[in-house]
Structures are given as C-alpha cells and as structure tokens.
C-alpha cells in the first residue's frame, strides 16, 4: 500500500510536497489496519479543515487495503468514515467562521494555511455558485477545505450546509475508492507505465475541473473588482 500512496502523492504534487507527505504516508500505511475507520475519518477531518492534506492520499490507499485484505474493512465503511470525517472538518470550519467572524479569519487564517487571498477567493466563488457550490466544492481541490468559511460568515443554514457537504463528500469518497482499487491492481501487477498513465489522467481531469470551476472564476471576479 505504501508504494501506491507514494506514487499517487508524486503524481499529484510537486517534489517539495511529495517530500513533506512521505513520512505521513508511511505512517498511515503502517497504522491503517489497527487504526481502521477512525483513522480514515480523522485524516479526512483534517483534510476538510485546516491542513492541505489531499484526500487522494487517504481514501485510495484505504480502498486498496480493503481490496487485498477482505474482511478487515469494507468499501462502504471507508466511504462512510471518509464522509463523516469530511463533514466534521467542514463543520469546524463553518462554526469557527460563523462564531468568530470574517475579521478573525482574515487576520489569523494565515497561521492555519489559509491566506486572506484564499478566503476572498472562496467568498467570490461561493457568491457565484450559491448553496449548490457547497456540493460541487466537495469534488474540487483547494475550494473543498475553504468553502465552510464563507458559508459560516454569511450564516448559511447549517442543516442545508451539512446536507450538501455529506452528499458531495460521499460521492467523492466513492470515486476515490474506485480509483484506489484500479491503481492498486496496476501497481501490484507491476504495470508501472499503466499506473503512471492512469494517475496522470486522473490528475489532468481534476486539473481541468479546478481550472474551469474554481481558478477561472476566482481570477475573473478578482480582475473585475480592480
């Protein structure tokens, strides 16, 4: 499982981030069997809150573990654990922003990897897509762990926020489970070229979605305000 996770991290990250995440990936691979669902939920909660920990490094390795260790965990359990963790992390972001307000987030967010520019970008993106943006955000990088900030600041109905968060997170975790099994099979069968092409394809799809649904709108809105 370590080979799968390290290969995926290299595909989706630059070399610096790859080096940063390698120790965590190795630790995760060694602890997954004993940590089980709570460990998956914990890491997904972190991913949905303050740390730039990609969910692509949490769910796919867990799904690969399930595929080759039947009876210990299940795909359904991984999806549920990942969804719950995502909801918990997203709820923390929502309530911190709602209780403490925008000035606090703008001033102190940088200490938690959340710069004022990111906050402003998330606000513009949320204003453009409305409540449905909560659902869509769970399928896209960057905005996924930021969307709770504008939702909390404008005091969006928490039940509605939770519903969209849970639905989007469940779909994303299910997709990542499928990816984990496919990639794991290729790695274990020694198909390094197939693994690379598959990973590159997934990264390309995510990149295109991010550009058209997040980056392009943020930059366009930002330029319009100048």
N, C-alpha and C positions, 0 to 999 in steps of 0.2 A: 504493500500500500504506500510506503514511503516513496518509492520510485514514481508512482502515479502522481502523488501530490507535488513532489518536487518538479516533475516535468511540467505539470499544469501551471505551477507558480512561475516557472521560467517563461512559459508561453504568454501569460497574461501580464507580466510585469517587466520592468526594466531590471538590469542586473543588480542595482542597488537594493531595490525592494526584494528581489529574489534572495539576496544575502540576509536581509533582515528577517524574512519569514522562514528561512530554512530551519533554524532551531525550533521554532514553534511547530512547524510541520512535523519534524521528527518526534517531538514530544507528543503531539496529537496522535500520531500513528502508534506510538507505544502505549498510550493510555486509553485508546478508543474502546478496546474490549472490556476493560474494567470500568471506565467512565460511562460508557453507553449513552443512552438518550440524554441524561442530564448534561453531559459534556458537550454534546451536539447543541443542545438548547443554550447553554452558557456561551459558547463561541458565537452562535448566531445572534444572541442578545448583544454581545459586544460589537458584532458587525453592524447591527442596526442602530447603534448608539454613537459612541464617541471615537472608536478606533477604526482606522482604514483597513480592517481585516476582511479580505474578499470572501464572500460566501462560497465562491468557486473553490476555495481551499478547505471548506468544511464539509459540504454535502457530498460532492463526488467521491472523495476517499471513503466516507462512511458507507455510501452505496456499494462501492467496490468491496468493502469489507463484508457487507451483507451477502453479496453475490458469492463470495468464496468461503463464507463461514455460516452456512444456513443453520437456523435455529437459535443463534445468539441474539441477533437483532432482525428487524424486518424493514422493508422499504416503507411501509405505511408508518411504522414507528419513527423512522428517520424524518419523513415528511412532517409528521405531527410535531416532533421535537423541534425541528427547524422552524416551523411556523410559529410555535409558541415562543421560542426564543426571539424570533424576529419581532413578534408583537410586543414582548416585554421590553426589548431595547427601544423600539419605536415609541412605546408608551412613555418611557423615561424621557426621551427627547421632547415629546409632546408636553408633558406636565412640567418639566423644568422650564420650557419656553413660556408656557401659559402662566405659571406662578411667578417666575422671576422677571419675565418681560423681555422685550427686544433690546433695551439698553444693556442689560446684563449679558445677554448672548453676544451682542456685538462687541462688548468690551472684553469679556473673558473667554469667549469661544475659542480664540486662537490657542489657548493653553490645552485645548482638547482636540486639536487638529481641525478646528472649524474657524476659518478666517472670515472677516466681515464680507469679503467679496463673495465667498461661497454662500453665506447667509442671504445676501442681497440677490444673488442668482437664484437661489431656491425660492425666494419670495416672488420673484418675477415669473418663474416657471409655474409656481402654484397658482398665481393670479391668472395666468393664461389658460391653464387646463382645469382649474376648479377642483371640486371634490373628486372627480374621476381621476385627477392627476395623482391622488394617493394610491389608487390601484395600479396605475401604469408605472409609477415610480418604483414599485417593488420589483419590476422586471428590468430596471435600468441601473447602470453603475452611477456612482457619485451622488446623484439626487436621492438614491434609495435611503441613505442614512441621514439625509438632511431634511427631507420633506416634513418630518414631525415638527421642525422649528416654526415654519410659517403657519402650519395648522394649529399649533399651540398659541402662537402670538395672536391670531385672529379669533381664538376660542371656538374653533370648529367643533361641532357636536362630537363628543368623544365616542359615542356608540357608532356613528357613521364612520368616523376615522378608523376605529377598530375593525369594523366590517370590511372596509376596503383593504386595510393592511393585512388582515388574515387571508382574504381571498387571493390577493396578489402574491403574498408570501408562500401560500400553499402551492400555487401554480409554479412559482419559481423554484421551490424546493423539489417538486416533482420533476421538472425539467432537468435540474442538476443531478437528480438521482439517475435518470436515464443516461445522461452524459457520462456519469461516473462508471456505470456498468459497461458502456460501449468502449470507453477509453481504457478501462481496466482490462478488458479482454484483449485489446490490441497490445497493451504493454506486456501482459503475461504470455502472449504468443510470440513475443519478440518482434512484433511489427513496428519497429521504431519509425519508419517512414510513414506508415499509416497513422500512427499516433500523432506525429508532427502535423500531418495534413489535417487530421480531424481537429486538433487543438487550434491550429491556425484558422480553420474555417469557423469555429465557434467564436474565436476572438474577433474575427472580421465581422461576423453578424452582430455581435454585441457592440462593436465599434460603430457600425453603420447606424444602429438603433440609437446609440448615445448621441451621435452627431445630429441626426435629424430631429430627435425628440427632446434633446436637452441642450447640447452645446450651441446649436444654431439659433435656437430661440433665446437663450440667455444672452448671447453676444448681440443678436439683433435688437433685443429690447434695451440692452445696455447702451448700444450705439445711439439708439433713438432718443435716449434721455440726455445725451451730451449736446 
